[in-house]
Amino acid sequence: MDHLLGDYENEKSYLGLMIVYPEQLKGGLNAKISSFS
C-alpha cells in the first residue's frame, strides 16, 4: 500500500512539474536550438 501511495505522490508531483514548468522548458529548448544554429 505504501508503495502505491509513493507512486501516486511521484506521479502527482511529476504532473505538477509538467503544469508549472512548460514555459521554462520551452525557453530552455529554444535557447539550446538557437545556440546550435
Number of C-alpha atoms within 10 A of each C-alpha: 6 7 8 9 10 11 12 12 12 12 12 12 12 12 11 11 11 12 10 11 11 11 11 10 12 11 12 12 12 12 11 11 10 9 8 7 5
